[in-house]
Amino acid sequence: AGLGTVAAANCTDRTSSSSRMQWNRRATPDFLEQCNSLLEEKIIPMKDAACRTVHEMTRPMTIATTTNNNNNRRMQQERKEAWFHAARICIIGILTYKTLFRSNFMSLSPSSYTARGSFARKGIPILKSSSSSRSSSMIPSSFNYATKSQREKLHQIGSRFGCHTCGSRLLFRSRRLLPNTKKMIFHGDHIPPVSVAKQINNRWYNRKLGRTVAQRFYPQCTDCSNKQGGLLSRAVNAGHRNLHAAGGGSESHFHGWRMRVGHLTGGLVAVVSTVGVGNDDARWLGSSSEEEEAEVLVHSSRDRIRSIQYWLEDLLYDAKRTMSNVWNGR
């Protein structure tokens, strides 16, 4: 957040300085006075506060990675504390991302159009066909389309988790289309796709062993479905020998700008580790400069994160002792 504010402030400064001549030509004196007062009273103090915040937050890692040759005991202890603090922050961030926000690490990578997407959470297994005719036995049952009940289930999954490729929940489209019309918001996407599954099934070792690839339905929006169909059509016409990789790489879907709840992890960890720290510290009351306040803030933040570590250790120790008592029949 601090880095973003600094970048925005720098961009505002550059924009204001480069366009100040144009403003002088077009704007009235009152408008120019309002712009200058906004710049001096709001933008510049915001930039200074953000720069100070970034400096204080990155100070431990700066100490840990410095190449200073001063190997006195105080510097070594400070370096050690900085590394331990960074490790605690990383562990707390991972636990927050995975347990509190229940996010998936796979959703950090781009989505392939020919495999499970980054937002795939729940899929519907495709049941085998009960038809005994020879014509239908030649086609694996997993190549069938989704039934009405499966489409309704896929719509529920898509409304909750979004398209498994791009993550869109299609919130701005009318959900009245589902019960009253035949038009569906989310499609049942075969994973792996039909052409990919056929290519895998036709490999000589799978034919010898009589194995067929298992498929599942995942909800997919119309845009991603059309993109997937175009990619696979071009790959099949070009004689691609590995269709499974046709939708990845440069063809994959980049969803980095789509906000999810897991993106709040960094902000929550920053709030927990910085907000309110140092206010109850006696050193904070006796500090007379910004450098001393920053020093108190860093040490207080470390004490708070260390207390969280001790709390987790006590929690795990109590759970271990309870399990041991249950195992021993006490």
N, C-alpha and C positions, 0 to 999 in steps of 0.2 A: 504493500500500500504506500509506503514511504517512497520507494523508487518510482512508482507510477505518478505520485504527486509531484516529485522533482521533475520528471520528464514533462508532465503537463505544464508545470510552471516555466520550464525552460522554453518549451514550445510557445507559450503565451508571450514570454519576453521577446523571443525572436520575431513572432508575428507582429507584436506591437511596435518593435523598433523598425521593422522593415516596412510596415504600412503607416507609420506615423506621418510621413510626408503626404500620403494620400488622404489621411484623415484631416490634415491641416487644410487641404484644398477643398474637401467636401463638407466637413462637419462644421457645426456652429461652435462658438466658444464655450457655451454651456455644456454641450455634449463632450467636448474635449476635456473640460474640467472634471466632469463625471468619470470619464475613462481614466484620467490620471489619478483621481482619488481612489477609484477601485483598484488600480494597479498598485498604488502605494499602501493602501490600508488592508487589502485582502490578499492579493496574489503574492506579493513579496514576503509578508509574514508567513503565509502558508508554505512558501518554498523554504524559508529559513527553518521553520519547525520540522518540515519533512526531512531536510538535510540533517538536522540534529538527530531526528529519530533513526534515520538510516545509519548514521555514525555510531550511535549507541548500540543499535542492534547488531551491527557487524563488527563491533570492537573485539569481542571474544575471539572470533575467527581470524581477525587481523593479527591479534597477538599470537594465536596458535600457528599461523603460517609465516610469521616474520622470519627474516634471515639474519637477525641481529646476532652477532657473535658473543654477546654478553651472556655468559653462562653462570651468572651468580645464582644463588639458591632461590632468591625471590622471583627472578625471571623464570626459572625452571618450574617453580610451583605455580606461577601464573599461567604458564603454557599448559601445564598438566590440567589445571582447573578449566581452562578454556576448552580443551579437547573433551573433557568429561561433560562439560555443559553442552557442547555441540552434540555429543552422542545422546545425551538425555533428551535434547530437543528432537532429534531425529526419531528416536524410539517413541516418544510421546506422539509425534506427528503421524507415524505409521499406525499406532494403535488407535488414534482418533479417526483416521481415515477409514480404517477397516472395521472397527467395532462400533464407534459412535455413529458415524455417517453410513456405515454398512455399504461402502463403495468397493468396487472391484478394481484390482490393479490392472486388469486387462483393458479397462476402459480408458487408460492413458494412451494407448497406442492407436494409430489409425485403423480403420475398419476395412477389411478385405471384402470385396463383393462376391467372392466365391467361397467364403468360409464363414464361420460364426463371427458375427460382428462384435465390436467392443462393448455394445450395450445388451448383448444376449444374456438374459437371466433365466428365463424359463422357456422350455420348448415342449412341444407335444409329440410324443412318439407316434410314428405312423404304423398302424396295425397292418398285419398281413391279410391279403385278400383270401376269402373263403371259396372263391370260384375254382372249380375243378376242370374247366375247359382247357384244352391244350393251348388255344390262342392266348388266353389270359395268363396261363402259367409261363408263357415265354417272356412276359413283361413283369418285372419285379413289382410287388404291391406297393413298394415305397415310392413309385413314380406316380401314384394316383393323386388327384387333387384333394384339397381339404374338404371334409364334409361340412354340413351346415352347423352342427354342434361344435366342430373343431374351429370353424371360422368365428363363432361367437366367443369361444374361449380365447382365441388369438386376439380378438378385439379387446377383451378384458386385460390380457397381458400387455398388449401394446399401449392401452390407455394408462397403465401403471408405470411400465418401464420404458416405453417408447419403441420406435423402430430399432431393430437390433443392429442396423448398420450405421445410421446417422444419429439415433437417439431422439428424434423428434416425436413428441406425443400428439401432434396435430391438434393442439388445443383450440385453434381458431377455425376448425371445420365443424360443421354441425354433426352432432352424434345422433341426430334423429334419422340419419340415413340407414342405420343398422336395422331397427325393427320394422320400418315401413317400406323400405325399398330393397332391391337386390344389390345395390351398390355398396361395396365394403370400403371402409377407411383403410384398414390394414389387410395386406395380402398374406396368405400362408406361404412362406418361402421355404422351399426344400433346402436343407443343409445336410450334406453337400448338395449343390444343384443337380438337376437331373442329368445334364450332359457330363458333369464331372463324375457323378456316380456311375454312369454307363462306361465311361473310360476306365475307371478304377475296376469295375467288374469284369471288363474285357481283357485285363492283363492276364498273362498266361498262368501265373501262379495262383491267381484267384479262380481262374477257370478250372485248373487242375484240382484245387482243394474244394471247389464248389462254394466259395464264400461270396457273399454280397455285402456291400457296404450298408450300414445302418443309417437311416435318415431321420431327421426330426423337423417339425414345422416351427418356424419362428416368425413373429410379426414383422412385416416390412412395409414401408410406405410406398406409394405409387412411384415417386421419383426414383428411389433407390432400386425398385423393381425394374423400371424401364432402363436404368443405367446398367444393371446387372445383365439384362437380356441383350442389350447392345454389345457389351463386352464379350459375352460368351458367343454370340453370333459371329462376331469378327474373329474370335480366336478359333472357333470351329472351322470357319471358311479358310482361315490361314493354315490349318493343319497343326495347331498347337499340340505338342505332345504332352504337356502337363497343364491341363485346364484348371487344375486346382490353384495354380499360381497366376492365372491370367488376371484375376481381380485384385491382386496385391501390388506392392511396390509403388510405382508412380501412379498407378490407376486406383489406388485405395482412396477411401474417403477420409479426409482430414476434418476432425470435429473439435479441434482445440478451442474454437471460439464459442462452443455451445456450453453454456453454464450448467453445471450439475451441483448437487448438494455437497459432493466431495471436495469441490473447489474452495469451500469455506474452511478447510482444515488449517491452512496456513494462517488465516486471520484469527481463528479460534486459539491456536497455539500462541500466536503473538499476544493476544489479549490476556491469556492466562499467565504468560511469563512476564508481562510488562505493566499491565494496568494496575495501578494502586500500589506497586511495589515501592518501598522506600519511605512511604508516608509515615509509617510507624517506627522507622529507624531513627535512633537518636542522632546518628551521623548526618541524616538529611536536614535536621533542624540546625545543625551547626555548620552546614556547608555555606560557603559565601560566593562560590563561582559556579559557572556551568560545568567546568571540568570536574569539580568535586561532586556536584549533583549526578553527573554521568557515572562517576566511580561508584557512588552509593547505589544508583540504579542497577548497574551491572551486578554488584555483589548481592543485592536484594533479590534480583531475578534468579541468580544461581541458587540462593537459599530456598526460594520458593520451588524451583524445579527439583532441587534435591529433596525437599519435603514430600513432593509427589512420588519420587522414587522410593522413599522410605515407606510411604503409605502403601504402595503397590507390593513392596517386599513383605510388609506385615500381613497384607491380605493373602498373598500366596502362602506364607508360613501358616496362617490360621487354616487355610483350606487344606494344606498338606497334613496338618495335625488332625483335622477332622476326619480326613480320609483314612489316616493311620488308625484312629480310634475305631472307626467303623470296621476297618479290615480286621482289627484285633478283637472285635466283639465287645468293646467297652461301652 
